[in-house]
């Protein structure tokens, strides 16, 4: 177990190193002089040279990368070009809002997705199943920003039930969280349905029915546990994505999270901020993935982490 | 190449063909109602993309100062926007813009992804390991963030959005193609070809690629839906096609400021995106059902 954890951590570190190289290289992908582009046309030569010096862009590349990493490990991601405040402070200020939205959204997605998937599987090949899965298909094809706009138009503008956008209170959370939840539930419900349909055809389910167990116990204890592995994987991936900021939804609802910060930084070409956010996303992804791996063993005791390691 | 290897190779493609014969493919599509319907819808939308500019009643970028924010009427079927441009004409023109960007983006994904996937599976060993680790690293970033980061470096424009969306899907596409190639690589005919010294490029070109075409086609379709959504998303946040280009996402962005006065501006472009993506996704699902042996009855 320890060996397995160590291996997972090692591969996590490798992914993080790769992402650090990618985020470092971003500045060097910019066609032309990156400093000139970041500061805009009006910047004086002295300003350009000063920023070049400040970002260490006049040093050799390996030296630049090592300095960048040395600072990043100490939590110093540089200073935002827009606000002139430390990148890490800006990101940390916005993280609670993003986390609140991510967990609320995923919570709703899991409840809706599992319910839809279980019902569709239970009433397989009926009109209900067809309608639920058609809804899931539409959910997968809906642009998140459009659903967001329609929801605002309907519930905030027309009915006036919720504030239009901009706050971080609980009432402000409901619409963006529901939009995220509905969209993410589409994938979960499809996975749950296909898994449940397969499991419900197994002999042990027939045995459970034959001995007169209640249908709810059969569905939730005997069947659902066995379809949770792919569901947990997808939920984990979605949490990792959303914790890095539900970029589009945050923008639509004016939610002051990391996603909105990312868009602002990109529009202003604030590279220290963009690099910081990319690194953070990589870090969140690695941590969440590791937690999901550990969860597998808890959900399904047959998944032995040691043998899984050997299988890889 | 010597005669023996040619015979082995021909035998291989031939022996493999009954599994996915070309005629059977159309027969299967014809039998699937969802696939047939999606295909018809997509053909119709593509036709609109081609002839849109000729059938559009107005110039999509011409403002009409006497027709601000007018609701749907006989004169303007879907209404007008804040500077009096006809929404229906803009959506018609936008079909071409959105489809071209999405298809070109998927083109980038497919060509680079297939190359990386096939080379990785075929070469194995260190190169496979290296390529797949790089793909893993890129997969650690959500697709839209990867695309945004690339747009940040290249600068916001329609072409750069296309490149960014294309690149951001390469990792997952390459992984899928690698898996499909590995299956072909383990078959007897490839082993036979290799054992008689057939050059690698020949095996890849005439044995591996023809046999993964079906899989490639399915994945390509499944990726087009995502590319359309990403194109519109980048347009919506102002980092894709720039105004006054009539791109659907950009149009929604312009419409979001008039939610209380002009519902049609934020409704119809989104509906257009949903219909296209739904049709593409349904077709992709149906094709996957047809080709994936695990879902075959």
Contacts between the chains, C-beta under 8 A, distances in Angstrom:
chain1	res1	chain2	res2	distance
A	14	B	133	6.9
A	14	B	137	7.9
A	15	B	136	6.2
A	15	B	137	5.4
A	15	B	140	5.1
A	18	B	133	7.1
A	18	B	134	7.0
A	18	B	136	7.7
A	18	B	137	3.2
A	18	B	140	7.8
A	19	B	137	5.9
A	19	B	140	6.0
A	19	B	141	6.9
A	22	B	137	6.8
A	22	B	138	7.3
A	22	B	141	7.8
A	22	B	149	7.9
A	23	B	149	7.7
A	26	B	149	5.8
A	26	B	152	6.9
A	26	B	153	5.2
A	27	B	153	7.6
A	29	B	150	7.6
A	29	B	153	4.0
A	29	B	154	7.2
A	30	B	153	5.1
A	30	B	154	7.7
A	31	B	154	6.9
A	31	B	155	7.7
A	37	B	155	7.7
A	137	B	278	6.7
A	137	B	281	6.6
A	137	B	282	6.7
A	137	B	285	7.7
A	138	B	274	7.2
A	138	B	278	6.3
A	140	B	225	8.0
A	140	B	281	6.1
A	141	B	225	6.6
A	141	B	229	7.9
A	141	B	274	5.5
A	141	B	277	4.0
A	141	B	278	4.0
A	141	B	281	5.3
A	142	B	274	5.6
A	142	B	277	7.9
A	143	B	229	5.5
A	143	B	232	5.5
A	143	B	233	6.7
A	143	B	236	7.7
A	143	B	249	7.6
A	143	B	252	7.8
A	143	B	270	6.1
A	143	B	273	5.0
A	143	B	274	6.8
A	143	B	277	7.5
A	144	B	233	7.4
A	145	B	232	7.8
A	145	B	233	6.4
A	145	B	236	4.8
A	145	B	237	7.9
A	145	B	249	7.6
A	145	B	252	6.5
A	145	B	270	8.0
A	146	B	252	6.2
A	146	B	266	7.6
A	146	B	269	7.9
A	146	B	270	3.1
A	146	B	273	6.5
A	146	B	274	7.0
A	149	B	252	6.6
A	149	B	255	7.6
A	149	B	256	5.7
A	149	B	259	6.8
A	149	B	266	4.6
A	149	B	270	6.9
A	150	B	266	7.2
A	150	B	267	7.1
A	150	B	270	7.1
A	152	B	259	6.2
A	153	B	259	4.8
A	153	B	260	8.0
A	153	B	263	6.0
A	153	B	266	6.3
A	153	B	267	8.0
A	157	B	259	5.2
A	157	B	260	4.8
A	240	B	142	7.8
A	241	B	142	4.3
A	244	B	142	6.3
A	244	B	145	6.4
A	247	B	144	5.8
A	247	B	145	6.8
A	247	B	148	7.0
A	247	B	237	7.6
A	248	B	144	7.2
A	248	B	233	5.4
A	248	B	236	7.0
A	248	B	237	6.8
A	251	B	236	7.8
A	251	B	237	5.5
A	252	B	256	7.5
A	262	B	145	7.1
A	262	B	148	6.5
A	263	B	148	7.5
A	263	B	237	5.3
A	263	B	239	7.5
A	265	B	152	7.7
A	266	B	148	5.5
A	266	B	149	7.9
A	266	B	151	6.6
A	266	B	152	4.3
A	266	B	156	7.9
A	266	B	239	6.3
A	267	B	156	7.5
A	267	B	238	6.6
A	267	B	239	7.0
A	269	B	152	6.5
A	271	B	152	7.4
A	274	B	149	6.4
A	274	B	152	5.2
A	277	B	145	7.8
A	278	B	141	6.6
A	278	B	145	6.9
A	278	B	149	5.7
A	281	B	140	7.7
A	281	B	141	5.6
A	281	B	142	6.8
A	281	B	145	5.8
A	282	B	140	5.1
A	282	B	141	6.4
A	285	B	140	4.5
A	285	B	141	7.3
A	286	B	140	6.8
